[in-house]
Amino acid sequence: MNSGQRARHGKRQMVIGEDLYNHLIDIWNKFGHAKGGKSALDLMGERLKPQLPQFITSIKGDEGIMEKVLFGEEPEMYLPYHGINVAALVVKVALGMGYSDDELKRPALAALMHDVGMEKIPAQIWIKKEALSSSEVGEIRKHPLYGDELLKPIDDVAQVVLQEHERMDGTGYPQGLAGKDIHEFAYLIGIADIYNSLIHIRPYREKRYSSFEAIREIVTKEKERFPSSVLKSLVASFLFPVGSRVELNNGETAEVVEGNMASPMRPVVKITHDKNDREYDKPRVVDLDRDQRFFIIRSL
């Protein structure tokens, strides 16, 4: 495949990924106009579950969805976008932990549904820009209970949705569970939820963290609250994700074009600009794991 063919192939993949992403948003938005447990079950079983094979294949094949997840914007009414983004992140982290395609379907479905309980909370609370009152915080913290209630007939998914904010050290909610009492899928969703919130603007925070900054924040503040296997896979997958911009030790800037699960600090990069930010006519690709002269000094 020549460079022109690769470019067209990449563009086609991006369109496929964006179309699927937008289709999932449409499904969620239609659900937002319907209420009740039966609607939530219909959303999960009849609307979202059939999309899972293509969703997982698209993420594994790098068909544009991860670019939307990592670098796209989330609007003020962000819940549908957040749910899809978290599900995509869960798939990537679970893949890094060795999950098979068939095993990925359950955590992906639970992730798509993890905030369904927020539909029962007034929007003015979760889009509020000012600090929440104690009563508003209490209401927000009920959303796993609401999700469990809506999904109760599908007990395994309901359990994970109920536990998504539980933490390994017992500091989570709503039940204060700890360690192995918490489902592994809940840990996957919990860490993806934090990461996705950090890399996007929120009503209460204008700063949008880079992927590197988000990972550093999580490693610093959350390392006692998640299993090491989940944390390590998150770091390996998203320290410098494909598409992110970085500065090298010689001042050149580059785009990450391929990750390195074994050594996340040394991905494959395409060097595009010199130290004076002048764009090269012919970018060059460097595998930082093979060429030890170069290393990343910061994320851009």
DODREN-327861 format. One record per residue (C-alpha): x, y, z; residue in three letters. Coordinates in nm, 2 decimals. Each point is the difference from the previous one (the first is absolute). Example, Ala and Ser with C-alpha at 12.3 -4.5 7.8 and 13.67 -1.06 7.14 Angstrom:
<nodes>
       x       y       z  type
    1.23   -0.45    0.78   ALA
    0.14    0.34   -0.07   SER
</nodes>
This chain:
<nodes>
       x       y       z  type
    0.00    0.00    0.00   MET
    0.16    0.33   -0.11   ASN
   -0.03    0.33    0.20   SER
   -0.30    0.12   -0.19   GLY
   -0.18   -0.32    0.05   GLN
    0.08    0.01    0.37   ARG
   -0.13    0.35    0.03   ALA
   -0.33   -0.09   -0.17   ARG
   -0.02   -0.32    0.22   HIS
    0.05    0.21    0.31   GLY
   -0.26    0.25   -0.10   LYS
   -0.25   -0.27   -0.08   ARG
    0.06   -0.16    0.34   GLN
   -0.05    0.33    0.17   MET
   -0.33    0.05   -0.17   VAL
   -0.11   -0.35    0.10   ILE
    0.10    0.07    0.36   GLY
   -0.17    0.34    0.01   GLU
   -0.32   -0.14   -0.16   ASP
   -0.02   -0.27    0.27   LEU
    0.08    0.25    0.28   TYR
   -0.27    0.24   -0.13   ASN
   -0.25   -0.29   -0.03   HIS
    0.06   -0.09    0.36   LEU
   -0.06    0.36    0.10   ILE
   -0.33    0.00   -0.19   ASP
   -0.11   -0.31    0.18   ILE
    0.07    0.15    0.34   TRP
   -0.17    0.33   -0.09   ASN
   -0.32   -0.18   -0.10   LYS
    0.01   -0.18    0.33   PHE
    0.02    0.33    0.18   GLY
   -0.35    0.08   -0.11   HIS
   -0.14   -0.32    0.15   ALA
   -0.02   -0.08    0.37   LYS
   -0.03   -0.31    0.21   GLY
    0.18   -0.33    0.07   GLY
   -0.15   -0.16   -0.31   LYS
    0.16    0.27   -0.21   SER
    0.34   -0.05    0.15   ALA
   -0.02   -0.38   -0.05   LEU
   -0.11    0.06   -0.36   ASP
    0.29    0.24   -0.05   LEU
    0.25   -0.25    0.13   MET
   -0.13   -0.33   -0.15   GLY
   -0.17    0.11   -0.32   GLU
    0.19    0.31   -0.10   ARG
    0.36   -0.01    0.13   LEU
    0.08   -0.37    0.04   LYS
   -0.03   -0.07   -0.38   PRO
    0.26    0.27   -0.06   GLN
    0.27   -0.16    0.22   LEU
    0.17   -0.22   -0.26   PRO
    0.05    0.29   -0.24   GLN
    0.09    0.23    0.29   PHE
    0.28   -0.23    0.12   ILE
    0.12   -0.07   -0.35   THR
    0.02    0.37   -0.08   SER
    0.20    0.07    0.32   ILE
    0.24   -0.29   -0.07   LYS
    0.04    0.11   -0.36   GLY
    0.06    0.36    0.08   ASP
   -0.29    0.12   -0.21   GLU
   -0.02    0.35    0.13   GLY
   -0.20   -0.05    0.32   ILE
    0.30    0.04    0.23   MET
    0.08    0.33   -0.17   GLU
   -0.35    0.12    0.08   LYS
    0.03   -0.13    0.36   VAL
    0.34    0.16    0.08   LEU
   -0.01    0.32   -0.20   PHE
   -0.36    0.08   -0.07   GLY
   -0.22    0.25    0.18   GLU
   -0.27   -0.10    0.25   GLU
   -0.29    0.25    0.01   PRO
   -0.16    0.14    0.31   GLU
   -0.26   -0.28    0.00   MET
    0.28   -0.24   -0.01   TYR
   -0.14   -0.33    0.15   LEU
   -0.05   -0.19   -0.33   PRO
    0.35    0.09   -0.12   TYR
    0.15   -0.09    0.34   HIS
   -0.17   -0.34    0.00   GLY
    0.13   -0.09   -0.34   ILE
    0.35    0.14    0.07   ASN
    0.03   -0.20    0.32   VAL
   -0.11   -0.32   -0.17   ALA
    0.27    0.05   -0.27   ALA
    0.26    0.06    0.27   LEU
   -0.11   -0.31    0.19   VAL
    0.04   -0.21   -0.32   VAL
    0.36    0.13   -0.05   LYS
    0.10   -0.06    0.37   VAL
   -0.16   -0.34    0.00   ALA
    0.18   -0.09   -0.32   LEU
    0.32    0.09    0.17   GLY
   -0.09   -0.24    0.28   MET
   -0.05   -0.29   -0.24   GLY
   -0.38   -0.01   -0.04   TYR
   -0.13   -0.18   -0.30   SER
   -0.25    0.15   -0.24   ASP
   -0.28   -0.20    0.15   ASP
    0.11    0.10    0.36   GLU
    0.00    0.37   -0.10   LEU
   -0.37    0.01   -0.07   LYS
   -0.12   -0.01    0.36   ARG
    0.22    0.29    0.14   PRO
   -0.06    0.20   -0.32   ALA
   -0.38   -0.03    0.04   LEU
    0.02    0.08    0.37   ALA
    0.22    0.30   -0.08   ALA
   -0.25    0.13   -0.26   LEU
   -0.27   -0.02    0.27   MET
    0.21    0.11    0.30   HIS
   -0.16    0.35    0.03   ASP
   -0.36   -0.10   -0.09   VAL
   -0.10    0.10    0.35   GLY
    0.10    0.36   -0.06   MET
   -0.32    0.02   -0.22   GLU
   -0.19    0.01    0.33   LYS
    0.20    0.30    0.13   ILE
   -0.10    0.36   -0.11   PRO
    0.24    0.12   -0.27   ALA
    0.05    0.33    0.18   GLN
    0.19   -0.19    0.27   ILE
    0.25   -0.19   -0.22   TRP
    0.06    0.30   -0.24   ILE
    0.04    0.25    0.29   LYS
    0.31    0.21   -0.03   LYS
    0.01    0.11    0.37   GLU
    0.09   -0.23    0.29   ALA
   -0.27   -0.24    0.08   LEU
   -0.18    0.02    0.34   SER
    0.02   -0.30    0.23   SER
   -0.36   -0.10   -0.10   SER
    0.09    0.02   -0.37   GLU
    0.31   -0.22    0.06   VAL
   -0.22   -0.24    0.18   GLY
   -0.24   -0.01   -0.29   GLU
    0.28   -0.06   -0.25   ILE
    0.13   -0.29    0.21   ARG
   -0.34   -0.17   -0.03   LYS
    0.05   -0.06   -0.38   HIS
    0.16   -0.35    0.04   PRO
   -0.31   -0.09    0.21   LEU
   -0.23    0.13   -0.26   TYR
    0.19   -0.19   -0.27   GLY
   -0.02   -0.32    0.20   ASP
   -0.37    0.05    0.03   GLU
   -0.05    0.06   -0.37   LEU
    0.20   -0.30   -0.10   LEU
   -0.08   -0.24    0.28   LYS
   -0.15   -0.27   -0.23   PRO
    0.35   -0.03   -0.16   ILE
    0.17   -0.07    0.33   ASP
    0.36   -0.03   -0.12   ASP
    0.00    0.33   -0.17   VAL
   -0.20    0.17    0.28   ALA
    0.26   -0.12    0.25   GLN
    0.28    0.16   -0.20   VAL
   -0.19    0.33   -0.04   VAL
   -0.07    0.00    0.37   LEU
    0.37   -0.04    0.08   GLN
    0.16    0.23   -0.25   GLU
    0.09    0.26    0.27   HIS
    0.12   -0.26    0.26   GLU
    0.37    0.00    0.06   ARG
    0.25   -0.26    0.11   MET
    0.09    0.18    0.33   ASP
   -0.37    0.03    0.10   GLY
   -0.03    0.37   -0.06   THR
   -0.25   -0.02   -0.28   GLY
   -0.38    0.00    0.00   TYR
   -0.29   -0.08    0.03   PRO
    0.09   -0.32    0.21   GLN
    0.36    0.07    0.10   GLY
    0.11   -0.34   -0.14   LEU
    0.37   -0.09   -0.01   ALA
    0.25   -0.23   -0.18   GLY
   -0.14   -0.31   -0.16   LYS
   -0.36    0.08    0.11   ASP
    0.00    0.23   -0.30   ILE
   -0.04   -0.14   -0.35   HIS
    0.30    0.04   -0.23   GLU
   -0.23    0.16   -0.27   PHE
   -0.09    0.27    0.26   ALA
    0.37    0.08    0.04   TYR
    0.04    0.02   -0.38   LEU
   -0.29    0.24   -0.03   ILE
    0.10    0.20    0.31   GLY
    0.35    0.08   -0.13   ILE
   -0.12    0.07   -0.35   ALA
   -0.26    0.23    0.14   ASP
    0.26    0.21    0.19   ILE
    0.24    0.00   -0.30   TYR
   -0.27    0.11   -0.25   ASN
   -0.12    0.28    0.24   SER
    0.35    0.13    0.03   LEU
    0.07    0.02   -0.38   ILE
   -0.32    0.19   -0.06   HIS
   -0.13    0.33    0.12   ILE
   -0.27   -0.02    0.27   ARG
   -0.25    0.26    0.12   PRO
    0.20    0.03    0.33   TYR
    0.35    0.00   -0.17   ARG
    0.11    0.19   -0.31   GLU
    0.34   -0.17   -0.02   LYS
    0.03   -0.29   -0.24   ARG
    0.28   -0.23    0.11   TYR
    0.24   -0.15   -0.26   SER
    0.00   -0.38    0.01   SER
    0.34    0.01    0.17   PHE
   -0.12    0.24    0.26   GLU
   -0.31   -0.21    0.06   ALA
    0.20   -0.32    0.05   ILE
    0.24    0.18    0.24   ARG
   -0.30    0.13    0.20   GLU
   -0.15   -0.35    0.02   ILE
    0.33   -0.17    0.09   VAL
    0.06    0.26    0.27   THR
   -0.35    0.01    0.16   LYS
   -0.16   -0.33   -0.09   GLU
    0.27   -0.27    0.02   LYS
   -0.13   -0.14    0.33   GLU
   -0.36   -0.01   -0.12   ARG
    0.03   -0.22   -0.31   PHE
    0.17   -0.34   -0.06   PRO
    0.35    0.03   -0.14   SER
   -0.10   -0.21   -0.31   SER
   -0.26    0.26   -0.09   VAL
    0.22    0.29    0.07   LEU
    0.30   -0.14   -0.20   LYS
   -0.22   -0.07   -0.30   SER
   -0.14    0.36    0.01   LEU
    0.35    0.14    0.01   VAL
    0.13   -0.22   -0.28   ALA
   -0.30    0.08   -0.22   SER
   -0.03    0.37    0.06   PHE
    0.32    0.16    0.13   LEU
    0.08    0.12   -0.36   PHE
   -0.30   -0.12   -0.21   PRO
    0.01   -0.02   -0.38   VAL
   -0.07    0.35   -0.14   GLY
    0.15    0.19    0.29   SER
    0.27    0.27   -0.05   ARG
    0.33   -0.02    0.19   VAL
    0.33    0.19    0.03   GLU
    0.32   -0.19   -0.03   LEU
    0.33    0.06    0.19   ASN
    0.15    0.17   -0.31   ASN
   -0.28    0.25   -0.02   GLY
   -0.18   -0.16   -0.30   GLU
   -0.37   -0.06    0.03   THR
   -0.17   -0.32   -0.11   ALA
   -0.33   -0.19   -0.02   GLU
   -0.04   -0.34    0.16   VAL
   -0.09   -0.25   -0.27   VAL
    0.03   -0.33    0.19   GLU
    0.00   -0.08    0.37   GLY
    0.24   -0.22    0.19   ASN
   -0.19   -0.21    0.26   MET
    0.33   -0.14    0.14   ALA
    0.17    0.34    0.03   SER
   -0.26    0.27   -0.01   PRO
    0.26    0.28    0.02   MET
    0.14   -0.11   -0.34   ARG
   -0.27   -0.02   -0.27   PRO
    0.06    0.03   -0.37   VAL
   -0.02    0.37   -0.11   VAL
   -0.01    0.20   -0.32   LYS
    0.22    0.31    0.04   ILE
   -0.17    0.28   -0.18   THR
    0.16    0.33    0.12   HIS
    0.35    0.12    0.09   ASP
    0.10    0.17    0.32   LYS
   -0.12    0.34   -0.14   ASN
   -0.34   -0.15   -0.08   ASP
    0.06    0.00   -0.37   ARG
   -0.18   -0.28   -0.18   GLU
    0.21   -0.26   -0.18   TYR
   -0.07   -0.07   -0.37   ASP
    0.06   -0.36    0.07   LYS
   -0.09   -0.12    0.35   PRO
    0.20   -0.29    0.13   ARG
   -0.12   -0.29    0.21   VAL
    0.21   -0.11    0.30   VAL
   -0.05   -0.30    0.23   ASP
    0.11    0.15    0.33   LEU
    0.05   -0.35    0.14   ASP
    0.26   -0.07   -0.26   ARG
    0.16    0.34   -0.03   ASP
    0.12    0.09    0.34   GLN
    0.13    0.34   -0.11   ARG
   -0.35    0.14    0.03   PHE
   -0.25    0.01    0.29   PHE
   -0.32    0.19    0.08   ILE
    0.04    0.30    0.24   ILE
   -0.36    0.12    0.01   ARG
   -0.34   -0.04   -0.15   SER
   -0.14    0.29   -0.21   LEU
</nodes>
